[in-house]
Amino acid sequence: MATARGIQGLPPEIFDIILYYLGDTKSLLQSRSLVCRSWLHASRPRLFSIVSVQANERRLSRFINFLDTHKDLASYVRSLMV
């Protein structure tokens, strides 16, 4: 007999498929990341894959400090636009 583990019991691949079909806009991904931990982990790679930082020294320095303190998120960054 199957147990009811809720949404957390689904494989991560299922969350990726759901997120793909729901769209990739930043606001949608941010909202979905609040649904549950599984959706947070599935949303993060898309949220942080392309990062845009205004071209001034203070903001770029703050962003670098952010990545230094959040190494798990830094691994998702694939493109940085300044």
PAVOVEX-882332 format. One record per residue: residue number from 0; x, y, z of N, C-alpha, C, O in turn. Coordinates in steps of 0.001 Angstrom, whole numbers, plus 500000, padded with zeros to 6 digits. Layout:
N
i = NUM | n_xx = X | n_yy = Y | n_zz = Z | ca_xx = X | ca_yy = Y | ca_zz = Z | c_xx = X | c_yy = Y | c_zz = Z | o_xx = X | o_yy = Y | o_zz = Z
...
//
This chain:
82
i = 0 | n_xx = 500841 | n_yy = 498821 | n_zz = 500000 | ca_xx = 500000 | ca_yy = 500000 | ca_zz = 500000 | c_xx = 500887 | c_yy = 501245 | c_zz = 500000 | o_xx = 501870 | o_yy = 501308 | o_zz = 500739
i = 1 | n_xx = 500547 | n_yy = 502221 | n_zz = 499181 | ca_xx = 501322 | ca_yy = 503455 | ca_zz = 499081 | c_xx = 501033 | c_yy = 504352 | c_zz = 500278 | o_xx = 499914 | o_yy = 504401 | o_zz = 500788
i = 2 | n_xx = 502071 | n_yy = 505058 | n_zz = 500710 | ca_xx = 501890 | ca_yy = 506003 | ca_zz = 501819 | c_xx = 501695 | c_yy = 507395 | c_zz = 501256 | o_xx = 502202 | o_yy = 507712 | o_zz = 500180
i = 3 | n_xx = 500971 | n_yy = 508218 | n_zz = 501969 | ca_xx = 500731 | ca_yy = 509598 | ca_zz = 501552 | c_xx = 501829 | c_yy = 510487 | c_zz = 502119 | o_xx = 501763 | o_yy = 510910 | o_zz = 503273
i = 4 | n_xx = 502830 | n_yy = 510765 | n_zz = 501309 | ca_xx = 503929 | ca_yy = 511611 | ca_zz = 501757 | c_xx = 503758 | c_yy = 513042 | c_zz = 501289 | o_xx = 504588 | o_yy = 513894 | o_zz = 501604
i = 5 | n_xx = 502730 | n_yy = 513317 | n_zz = 500564 | ca_xx = 502492 | ca_yy = 514661 | ca_zz = 500066 | c_xx = 503404 | c_yy = 515015 | c_zz = 498907 | o_xx = 504021 | o_yy = 514149 | o_zz = 498287
i = 6 | n_xx = 503471 | n_yy = 516282 | n_zz = 498635 | ca_xx = 504225 | ca_yy = 516772 | ca_zz = 497487 | c_xx = 505725 | c_yy = 516496 | c_zz = 497636 | o_xx = 506416 | o_yy = 516321 | o_zz = 496632
i = 7 | n_xx = 506234 | n_yy = 516455 | n_zz = 498855 | ca_xx = 507652 | ca_yy = 516199 | ca_zz = 499079 | c_xx = 508058 | c_yy = 514786 | c_zz = 498676 | o_xx = 509246 | o_yy = 514519 | o_zz = 498495
i = 8 | n_xx = 507107 | n_yy = 513887 | n_zz = 498533 | ca_xx = 507409 | ca_yy = 512519 | ca_zz = 498161 | c_xx = 507638 | c_yy = 512311 | c_zz = 496670 | o_xx = 508053 | o_yy = 511231 | o_zz = 496248
i = 9 | n_xx = 507370 | n_yy = 513340 | n_zz = 495871 | ca_xx = 507572 | ca_yy = 513222 | ca_zz = 494429 | c_xx = 509057 | c_yy = 513349 | c_zz = 494076 | o_xx = 509794 | o_yy = 514062 | o_zz = 494756
i = 10 | n_xx = 509493 | n_yy = 512673 | n_zz = 493032 | ca_xx = 510890 | ca_yy = 512799 | ca_zz = 492595 | c_xx = 511187 | c_yy = 514218 | c_zz = 492091 | o_xx = 510294 | o_yy = 514876 | o_zz = 491559
i = 11 | n_xx = 512428 | n_yy = 514697 | n_zz = 492250 | ca_xx = 512784 | ca_yy = 516054 | ca_zz = 491804 | c_xx = 512535 | c_yy = 516276 | c_zz = 490314 | o_xx = 512246 | o_yy = 517397 | o_zz = 489896
i = 12 | n_xx = 512644 | n_yy = 515228 | n_zz = 489522 | ca_xx = 512406 | ca_yy = 515369 | ca_zz = 488088 | c_xx = 510982 | c_yy = 515813 | c_zz = 487790 | o_xx = 510742 | o_yy = 516544 | o_zz = 486830
i = 13 | n_xx = 510039 | n_yy = 515370 | n_zz = 488616 | ca_xx = 508642 | ca_yy = 515772 | ca_zz = 488442 | c_xx = 508496 | c_yy = 517272 | c_zz = 488679 | o_xx = 507780 | o_yy = 517949 | o_zz = 487941
i = 14 | n_xx = 509175 | n_yy = 517798 | n_zz = 489711 | ca_xx = 509119 | ca_yy = 519240 | ca_zz = 489975 | c_xx = 509709 | c_yy = 520022 | c_zz = 488807 | o_xx = 509180 | o_yy = 521068 | o_zz = 488431
i = 15 | n_xx = 510793 | n_yy = 519527 | n_zz = 488234 | ca_xx = 511395 | ca_yy = 520198 | ca_zz = 487083 | c_xx = 510412 | c_yy = 520261 | c_zz = 485919 | o_xx = 510309 | o_yy = 521289 | o_zz = 485249
i = 16 | n_xx = 509697 | n_yy = 519181 | n_zz = 485678 | ca_xx = 508713 | ca_yy = 519151 | ca_zz = 484591 | c_xx = 507577 | c_yy = 520127 | c_zz = 484869 | o_xx = 507156 | o_yy = 520867 | o_zz = 483980
i = 17 | n_xx = 507085 | n_yy = 520128 | n_zz = 486097 | ca_xx = 505995 | ca_yy = 521046 | ca_zz = 486468 | c_xx = 506444 | c_yy = 522486 | c_zz = 486283 | o_xx = 505724 | o_yy = 523285 | o_zz = 485684
i = 18 | n_xx = 507624 | n_yy = 522830 | n_zz = 486789 | ca_xx = 508124 | ca_yy = 524200 | ca_zz = 486667 | c_xx = 508321 | c_yy = 524591 | c_zz = 485205 | o_xx = 508051 | o_yy = 525728 | o_zz = 484820
i = 19 | n_xx = 508784 | n_yy = 523659 | n_zz = 484405 | ca_xx = 508980 | ca_yy = 523934 | ca_zz = 482982 | c_xx = 507659 | c_yy = 524351 | c_zz = 482328 | o_xx = 507615 | o_yy = 525320 | o_zz = 481570
i = 20 | n_xx = 506597 | n_yy = 523622 | n_zz = 482620 | ca_xx = 505309 | ca_yy = 523911 | ca_zz = 482002 | c_xx = 504618 | c_yy = 525127 | c_zz = 482601 | o_xx = 503741 | o_yy = 525709 | o_zz = 481962
i = 21 | n_xx = 504989 | n_yy = 525519 | n_zz = 483803 | ca_xx = 504375 | ca_yy = 526690 | ca_zz = 484426 | c_xx = 505032 | c_yy = 527995 | c_zz = 484003 | o_xx = 504479 | o_yy = 529065 | o_zz = 484258
i = 22 | n_xx = 506184 | n_yy = 527938 | n_zz = 483371 | ca_xx = 506862 | ca_yy = 529146 | ca_zz = 482892 | c_xx = 508078 | c_yy = 529492 | c_zz = 483727 | o_xx = 508258 | o_yy = 528990 | o_zz = 484837
i = 23 | n_xx = 508917 | n_yy = 530372 | n_zz = 483166 | ca_xx = 510182 | ca_yy = 530696 | ca_zz = 483805 | c_xx = 510367 | c_yy = 532172 | c_zz = 484133 | o_xx = 511499 | o_yy = 532614 | o_zz = 484325
i = 24 | n_xx = 509296 | n_yy = 532941 | n_zz = 484202 | ca_xx = 509498 | ca_yy = 534345 | ca_zz = 484534 | c_xx = 509981 | c_yy = 534452 | c_zz = 485976 | o_xx = 509656 | o_yy = 533622 | o_zz = 486826
i = 25 | n_xx = 510758 | n_yy = 535484 | n_zz = 486223 | ca_xx = 511350 | ca_yy = 535647 | ca_zz = 487554 | c_xx = 510280 | c_yy = 535718 | c_zz = 488647 | o_xx = 510427 | o_yy = 535092 | o_zz = 489697
i = 26 | n_xx = 509223 | n_yy = 536467 | n_zz = 488412 | ca_xx = 508187 | ca_yy = 536611 | ca_zz = 489440 | c_xx = 507478 | c_yy = 535283 | c_zz = 489714 | o_xx = 507149 | o_yy = 534984 | o_zz = 490861
i = 27 | n_xx = 507243 | n_yy = 534487 | n_zz = 488669 | ca_xx = 506616 | ca_yy = 533176 | ca_zz = 488870 | c_xx = 507542 | c_yy = 532235 | c_zz = 489646 | o_xx = 507103 | o_yy = 531526 | o_zz = 490551
i = 28 | n_xx = 508817 | n_yy = 532239 | n_zz = 489282 | ca_xx = 509768 | ca_yy = 531381 | ca_zz = 489991 | c_xx = 509903 | c_yy = 531788 | c_zz = 491454 | o_xx = 509998 | o_yy = 530930 | o_zz = 492332
i = 29 | n_xx = 509910 | n_yy = 533089 | n_zz = 491719 | ca_xx = 509991 | ca_yy = 533558 | ca_zz = 493103 | c_xx = 508764 | c_yy = 533110 | c_zz = 493897 | o_xx = 508883 | o_yy = 532663 | o_zz = 495037
i = 30 | n_xx = 507596 | n_yy = 533233 | n_zz = 493291 | ca_xx = 506366 | ca_yy = 532812 | ca_zz = 493972 | c_xx = 506369 | c_yy = 531314 | c_zz = 494228 | o_xx = 506022 | o_yy = 530860 | o_zz = 495318
i = 31 | n_xx = 506766 | n_yy = 530545 | n_zz = 493208 | ca_xx = 506772 | ca_yy = 529090 | ca_zz = 493361 | c_xx = 507796 | c_yy = 528609 | c_zz = 494369 | o_xx = 507612 | o_yy = 527562 | o_zz = 494990
i = 32 | n_xx = 508866 | n_yy = 529357 | n_zz = 494538 | ca_xx = 509888 | ca_yy = 528940 | ca_zz = 495498 | c_xx = 509367 | c_yy = 528994 | c_zz = 496933 | o_xx = 509986 | o_yy = 528438 | o_zz = 497840
i = 33 | n_xx = 508240 | n_yy = 529657 | n_zz = 497139 | ca_xx = 507645 | ca_yy = 529756 | ca_zz = 498473 | c_xx = 506647 | c_yy = 528637 | c_zz = 498767 | o_xx = 506166 | o_yy = 528529 | o_zz = 499895
i = 34 | n_xx = 506328 | n_yy = 527807 | n_zz = 497782 | ca_xx = 505314 | ca_yy = 526767 | ca_zz = 497951 | c_xx = 505778 | c_yy = 525721 | c_zz = 498965 | o_xx = 505063 | o_yy = 525422 | o_zz = 499922
i = 35 | n_xx = 506960 | n_yy = 525174 | n_zz = 498759 | ca_xx = 507524 | ca_yy = 524189 | ca_zz = 499679 | c_xx = 509013 | c_yy = 524049 | c_zz = 499367 | o_xx = 509497 | o_yy = 524588 | o_zz = 498372
i = 36 | n_xx = 509727 | n_yy = 523332 | n_zz = 500210 | ca_xx = 511174 | ca_yy = 523177 | ca_zz = 500014 | c_xx = 511521 | c_yy = 522532 | c_zz = 498681 | o_xx = 512497 | o_yy = 522921 | o_zz = 498039
i = 37 | n_xx = 510743 | n_yy = 521563 | n_zz = 498265 | ca_xx = 511022 | ca_yy = 520892 | ca_zz = 496995 | c_xx = 510923 | c_yy = 521866 | c_zz = 495831 | o_xx = 511737 | o_yy = 521818 | o_zz = 494908
i = 38 | n_xx = 509934 | n_yy = 522746 | n_zz = 495869 | ca_xx = 509796 | ca_yy = 523721 | ca_zz = 494795 | c_xx = 510877 | c_yy = 524784 | c_zz = 494897 | o_xx = 511326 | o_yy = 525309 | o_zz = 493878
i = 39 | n_xx = 511298 | n_yy = 525106 | n_zz = 496106 | ca_xx = 512402 | ca_yy = 526052 | ca_zz = 496286 | c_xx = 513655 | c_yy = 525516 | c_zz = 495611 | o_xx = 514305 | o_yy = 526225 | o_zz = 494843
i = 40 | n_xx = 513994 | n_yy = 524261 | n_zz = 495900 | ca_xx = 515199 | ca_yy = 523661 | ca_zz = 495331 | c_xx = 515094 | c_yy = 523506 | c_zz = 493813 | o_xx = 516103 | o_yy = 523594 | o_zz = 493114
i = 41 | n_xx = 513905 | n_yy = 523280 | n_zz = 493305 | ca_xx = 513719 | ca_yy = 523167 | ca_zz = 491859 | c_xx = 513757 | c_yy = 524533 | c_zz = 491178 | o_xx = 514123 | o_yy = 524623 | o_zz = 490006
i = 42 | n_xx = 513387 | n_yy = 525594 | n_zz = 491888 | ca_xx = 513344 | ca_yy = 526944 | ca_zz = 491313 | c_xx = 514700 | c_yy = 527641 | c_zz = 491320 | o_xx = 514988 | o_yy = 528436 | o_zz = 490426
i = 43 | n_xx = 515521 | n_yy = 527357 | n_zz = 492298 | ca_xx = 516789 | ca_yy = 528083 | ca_zz = 492453 | c_xx = 517698 | c_yy = 528054 | c_zz = 491225 | o_xx = 518220 | o_yy = 529104 | o_zz = 490850
i = 44 | n_xx = 517911 | n_yy = 526910 | n_zz = 490586 | ca_xx = 518792 | ca_yy = 526944 | ca_zz = 489410 | c_xx = 518291 | c_yy = 527900 | c_zz = 488321 | o_xx = 519094 | o_yy = 528555 | o_zz = 487656
i = 45 | n_xx = 516985 | n_yy = 527981 | n_zz = 488140 | ca_xx = 516439 | ca_yy = 528890 | ca_zz = 487129 | c_xx = 516506 | c_yy = 530342 | c_zz = 487591 | o_xx = 516777 | o_yy = 531235 | o_zz = 486789
i = 46 | n_xx = 516262 | n_yy = 530585 | n_zz = 488880 | ca_xx = 516296 | ca_yy = 531950 | ca_zz = 489406 | c_xx = 517689 | c_yy = 532568 | c_zz = 489314 | o_xx = 517825 | o_yy = 533759 | o_zz = 489036
i = 47 | n_xx = 518710 | n_yy = 531767 | n_zz = 489543 | ca_xx = 520062 | ca_yy = 532304 | ca_zz = 489618 | c_xx = 520928 | c_yy = 531976 | c_zz = 488407 | o_xx = 522127 | o_yy = 532251 | o_zz = 488433
i = 48 | n_xx = 520370 | n_yy = 531402 | n_zz = 487358 | ca_xx = 521196 | ca_yy = 531041 | ca_zz = 486205 | c_xx = 521669 | c_yy = 532275 | c_zz = 485440 | o_xx = 522796 | o_yy = 532292 | o_zz = 484947
i = 49 | n_xx = 520844 | n_yy = 533293 | n_zz = 485334 | ca_xx = 521226 | ca_yy = 534537 | ca_zz = 484675 | c_xx = 521032 | c_yy = 535670 | c_zz = 485677 | o_xx = 519917 | o_yy = 535920 | o_zz = 486135
i = 50 | n_xx = 522115 | n_yy = 536349 | n_zz = 486009 | ca_xx = 522076 | ca_yy = 537414 | ca_zz = 487007 | c_xx = 522494 | c_yy = 538720 | c_zz = 486346 | o_xx = 523468 | o_yy = 538765 | o_zz = 485594
i = 51 | n_xx = 521752 | n_yy = 539773 | n_zz = 486633 | ca_xx = 522068 | ca_yy = 541102 | ca_zz = 486113 | c_xx = 522367 | c_yy = 542022 | c_zz = 487287 | o_xx = 521579 | o_yy = 542117 | o_zz = 488228
i = 52 | n_xx = 523516 | n_yy = 542703 | n_zz = 487227 | ca_xx = 523926 | ca_yy = 543625 | ca_zz = 488287 | c_xx = 524241 | c_yy = 544970 | c_zz = 487631 | o_xx = 524932 | o_yy = 545030 | o_zz = 486615
i = 53 | n_xx = 523725 | n_yy = 546046 | n_zz = 488227 | ca_xx = 524028 | ca_yy = 547369 | ca_zz = 487681 | c_xx = 525528 | c_yy = 547630 | c_zz = 487778 | o_xx = 526189 | o_yy = 547244 | o_zz = 488742
i = 54 | n_xx = 526037 | n_yy = 548293 | n_zz = 486753 | ca_xx = 527485 | ca_yy = 548496 | ca_zz = 486632 | c_xx = 527970 | c_yy = 549626 | c_zz = 487532 | o_xx = 528298 | o_yy = 550716 | o_zz = 487062
i = 55 | n_xx = 528008 | n_yy = 549348 | n_zz = 488825 | ca_xx = 528707 | ca_yy = 550263 | ca_zz = 489728 | c_xx = 529431 | c_yy = 549421 | c_zz = 490774 | o_xx = 529014 | o_yy = 548309 | o_zz = 491098
i = 56 | n_xx = 530483 | n_yy = 549955 | n_zz = 491275 | ca_xx = 531390 | ca_yy = 549190 | ca_zz = 492145 | c_xx = 530699 | c_yy = 548689 | c_zz = 493409 | o_xx = 530931 | o_yy = 547557 | o_zz = 493835
i = 57 | n_xx = 529865 | n_yy = 549510 | n_zz = 494003 | ca_xx = 529194 | ca_yy = 549133 | ca_zz = 495261 | c_xx = 528279 | c_yy = 547928 | c_zz = 495066 | o_xx = 528332 | o_yy = 546978 | o_zz = 495847
i = 58 | n_xx = 527446 | n_yy = 547957 | n_zz = 494037 | ca_xx = 526508 | ca_yy = 546846 | ca_zz = 493806 | c_xx = 527229 | c_yy = 545567 | c_zz = 493414 | o_xx = 526862 | o_yy = 544480 | o_zz = 493860
i = 59 | n_xx = 528243 | n_yy = 545693 | n_zz = 492589 | ca_xx = 529000 | ca_yy = 544512 | ca_zz = 492188 | c_xx = 529713 | c_yy = 543904 | c_zz = 493394 | o_xx = 529765 | o_yy = 542682 | o_zz = 493532
i = 60 | n_xx = 530256 | n_yy = 544746 | n_zz = 494259 | ca_xx = 530914 | ca_yy = 544266 | ca_zz = 495479 | c_xx = 529913 | c_yy = 543555 | c_zz = 496393 | o_xx = 530227 | o_yy = 542508 | o_zz = 496959
i = 61 | n_xx = 528726 | n_yy = 544111 | n_zz = 496539 | ca_xx = 527690 | ca_yy = 543477 | ca_zz = 497368 | c_xx = 527272 | c_yy = 542132 | c_zz = 496794 | o_xx = 527029 | o_yy = 541181 | o_zz = 497538
i = 62 | n_xx = 527187 | n_yy = 542054 | n_zz = 495459 | ca_xx = 526820 | ca_yy = 540799 | ca_zz = 494829 | c_xx = 527900 | c_yy = 539735 | c_zz = 495056 | o_xx = 527587 | o_yy = 538582 | o_zz = 495354
i = 63 | n_xx = 529152 | n_yy = 540120 | n_zz = 494914 | ca_xx = 530255 | ca_yy = 539184 | ca_zz = 495150 | c_xx = 530249 | c_yy = 538715 | c_zz = 496601 | o_xx = 530468 | o_yy = 537533 | o_zz = 496867
i = 64 | n_xx = 530003 | n_yy = 539611 | n_zz = 497530 | ca_xx = 529904 | ca_yy = 539224 | ca_zz = 498946 | c_xx = 528737 | c_yy = 538266 | c_zz = 499168 | o_xx = 528849 | o_yy = 537313 | o_zz = 499939
i = 65 | n_xx = 527624 | n_yy = 538520 | n_zz = 498495 | ca_xx = 526468 | ca_yy = 537634 | ca_zz = 498593 | c_xx = 526836 | c_yy = 536226 | c_zz = 498131 | o_xx = 526512 | o_yy = 535244 | o_zz = 498799
i = 66 | n_xx = 527515 | n_yy = 536133 | n_zz = 496985 | ca_xx = 527921 | ca_yy = 534819 | ca_zz = 496473 | c_xx = 528922 | c_yy = 534133 | c_zz = 497392 | o_xx = 528902 | o_yy = 532911 | o_zz = 497534
i = 67 | n_xx = 529797 | n_yy = 534914 | n_zz = 498016 | ca_xx = 530766 | ca_yy = 534342 | ca_zz = 498963 | c_xx = 530080 | c_yy = 533726 | c_zz = 500170 | o_xx = 530548 | o_yy = 532721 | o_zz = 500707
i = 68 | n_xx = 528980 | n_yy = 534318 | n_zz = 500599 | ca_xx = 528277 | ca_yy = 533809 | ca_zz = 501779 | c_xx = 527192 | c_yy = 532792 | c_zz = 501432 | o_xx = 526674 | o_yy = 532114 | o_zz = 502319
i = 69 | n_xx = 526847 | n_yy = 532682 | n_zz = 500157 | ca_xx = 525829 | ca_yy = 531726 | ca_zz = 499703 | c_xx = 526402 | c_yy = 530872 | c_zz = 498572 | o_xx = 525938 | o_yy = 530941 | o_zz = 497434
i = 70 | n_xx = 527387 | n_yy = 530090 | n_zz = 498889 | ca_xx = 528087 | ca_yy = 529294 | ca_zz = 497870 | c_xx = 527159 | c_yy = 528315 | c_zz = 497144 | o_xx = 527388 | o_yy = 527989 | o_zz = 495979
i = 71 | n_xx = 526119 | n_yy = 527849 | n_zz = 497828 | ca_xx = 525170 | ca_yy = 526953 | ca_zz = 497171 | c_xx = 524447 | c_yy = 527663 | c_zz = 496024 | o_xx = 524151 | o_yy = 527040 | o_zz = 495004
i = 72 | n_xx = 524163 | n_yy = 528948 | n_zz = 496178 | ca_xx = 523509 | ca_yy = 529707 | ca_zz = 495114 | c_xx = 524503 | c_yy = 530109 | c_zz = 494026 | o_xx = 524143 | o_yy = 530194 | o_zz = 492851
i = 73 | n_xx = 525739 | n_yy = 530354 | n_zz = 494415 | ca_xx = 526769 | ca_yy = 530748 | ca_zz = 493443 | c_xx = 526962 | c_yy = 529676 | c_zz = 492380 | o_xx = 527288 | o_yy = 529993 | o_zz = 491236
i = 74 | n_xx = 526768 | n_yy = 528440 | n_zz = 492735 | ca_xx = 526972 | ca_yy = 527352 | ca_zz = 491771 | c_xx = 525925 | c_yy = 527360 | c_zz = 490648 | o_xx = 526132 | o_yy = 526725 | o_zz = 489614
i = 75 | n_xx = 524810 | n_yy = 528069 | n_zz = 490837 | ca_xx = 523767 | ca_yy = 528127 | ca_zz = 489812 | c_xx = 524007 | c_yy = 529210 | c_zz = 488765 | o_xx = 523427 | o_yy = 529159 | o_zz = 487681
i = 76 | n_xx = 524860 | n_yy = 530194 | n_zz = 489080 | ca_xx = 525077 | ca_yy = 531323 | ca_zz = 488171 | c_xx = 525813 | c_yy = 530846 | c_zz = 486929 | o_xx = 526924 | o_yy = 530323 | o_zz = 487021
i = 77 | n_xx = 525200 | n_yy = 531025 | n_zz = 485778 | ca_xx = 525783 | ca_yy = 530626 | ca_zz = 484498 | c_xx = 526138 | c_yy = 531827 | c_zz = 483640 | o_xx = 527015 | o_yy = 531745 | o_zz = 482780
i = 78 | n_xx = 525453 | n_yy = 532947 | n_zz = 483872 | ca_xx = 525683 | ca_yy = 534157 | ca_zz = 483089 | c_xx = 525527 | c_yy = 535361 | c_zz = 483999 | o_xx = 524563 | o_yy = 535466 | o_zz = 484757
i = 79 | n_xx = 526503 | n_yy = 536281 | n_zz = 483910 | ca_xx = 526467 | ca_yy = 537516 | ca_zz = 484705 | c_xx = 526494 | c_yy = 538693 | c_zz = 483748 | o_xx = 527434 | o_yy = 538854 | o_zz = 482970
i = 80 | n_xx = 525462 | n_yy = 539510 | n_zz = 483810 | ca_xx = 525388 | ca_yy = 540704 | ca_zz = 482970 | c_xx = 525620 | c_yy = 541923 | c_zz = 483850 | o_xx = 524945 | o_yy = 542112 | o_zz = 484861
i = 81 | n_xx = 526590 | n_yy = 542751 | n_zz = 483448 | ca_xx = 526930 | ca_yy = 543946 | ca_zz = 484223 | c_xx = 526640 | c_yy = 545170 | c_zz = 483380 | o_xx = 526852 | o_yy = 546295 | o_zz = 483831
//
